Amino acid sequence: MNPVPGTENQRWTVTCQDAADGTGDMIVPLPDDLLSEIGLVIGDTLTVERQPDGSLTLTKTSQPLKVNQP
């Protein structure tokens, strides 16, 4: 589903992928337009909430960590 820019409660639908490392962890691929729209960058922390319908809600909870590079 492609959201309409500037609307409230935008939704993106993605398919989670098994991390295939035996942990049961999942990879949630986030589309570039989602990252851009809500200003996510590497180092941001997200909260994951499972909804009654089985979907997941991701919420940005912090600013990115600053990493010093040589």
N, C-alpha and C positions, 0 to 999 in steps of 0.2 A: 504494500500500500504506500503510495506516495502522498505525503501530507501537503496541505496547502500552506505555503509560507505565511507567517504572521498570525496563524490561528492558534487558539488555546488548546491545550490537551492534545498535542500532536502525537501520532502513533506511527511507529515503524514496525513492521513484522519481519523477523529474521528467523532462520532455523539454526538452533544450537547444534554444535558439533561435538562429538565425543573426543576428549583429549587423547584417547587411545594410549594412555600410559598406565592403565590399570587402577587409577585412583577413583574413577567415577566422575571426575571433574568434567565440566563442559566448557567449550569455547563459544563465546557469543560474538559473532562478527558484527561490528558496528559500521554501517554504511558511511561513506565520506560526507554525504549531505547531512546526516544526523550529527556527526562530529562537528561540522561547521556550524550548523544551526544552533546548537546549544553550547558551543565553545569548549568542547572537550579536547584536551591535549594529553600527551603522554605524561603520566605521573598523577593525574587526577584520581581521586578515590570515588568509587561508586558504591551505593547501597543497593542491594538486590532484595526485592520483596516478591514472594510468590503470591499471586492473586487467587481467589476462589475458583476461577475458571482454568487455572493451571498456567496462565501466562506469568511472565516476570515483569516487574517494573524496576527500571534502573534509574537512580537519582544521583546526581552529582552532589557530593558531600564536602569536597574540599578543593582548595586551589592546588595547582601542580607543585610537586616537590622540586626544589632547585638543585640541580646536579652540577657540580663543578667539573668541567672537562679540561684536561691538560692542554 
